[in-house]
Amino acid sequence: MRSATGQASVEYLIVCGALIAALLTPIKDDQNVMEICVQALRDWYTAFAYTKSLPDLPL
């Protein structure tokens, strides 16, 4: 049983490495998933900030 110690750490590192590789692999127009997500968040926040800056409608 002594040889099984640390196996969970190795599996965790392998899974994390695979996830990082998947997130950083270019998929569209030389952009990876992280860049696409960051751009989507920027676009959403720009629209949100614009909407919040509009004056209230009169009743």
C-alpha positions in Angstrom: 0.0 0.0 0.0 3.0 2.3 0.5 3.3 2.8 -3.3 -0.2 4.3 -3.6 0.6 7.4 -1.6 0.4 10.6 -3.6 -1.6 9.1 -6.4 -4.4 11.6 -5.9 -2.0 14.5 -6.3 -0.7 13.0 -9.6 -4.2 12.6 -10.9 -5.1 16.1 -9.9 -2.1 17.5 -11.7 -2.9 15.6 -14.8 -6.6 16.7 -14.8 -5.6 20.3 -14.2 -2.9 20.2 -16.9 -5.5 18.8 -19.4 -8.0 21.6 -18.5 -5.4 24.3 -18.9 -4.3 22.9 -22.2 -7.9 22.8 -23.4 -8.5 26.4 -22.3 -5.4 27.7 -24.0 -5.7 25.8 -27.3 -6.7 28.1 -30.2 -10.1 27.3 -31.5 -11.4 30.4 -33.4 -9.4 33.0 -35.3 -6.3 32.1 -33.2 -8.2 32.9 -30.0 -8.4 30.5 -27.1 -11.4 29.9 -24.8 -10.1 32.3 -22.2 -9.7 35.2 -24.6 -13.2 34.5 -26.0 -14.7 34.5 -22.4 -12.8 37.7 -21.4 -14.0 39.5 -24.6 -17.6 38.3 -23.8 -17.4 39.7 -20.3 -16.0 43.0 -21.5 -18.8 43.3 -24.1 -21.4 42.5 -21.4 -20.0 45.0 -18.9 -19.8 47.7 -21.6 -23.5 47.1 -22.3 -24.4 47.0 -18.6 -22.5 50.2 -17.9 -24.2 52.0 -20.8 -27.6 50.8 -19.6 -26.9 51.9 -16.0 -25.9 55.4 -17.3 -29.2 56.0 -19.0 -31.5 58.4 -17.2 -34.7 57.0 -15.6 -37.8 57.1 -17.8 -40.4 59.7 -16.6 -43.7 58.2 -15.3 
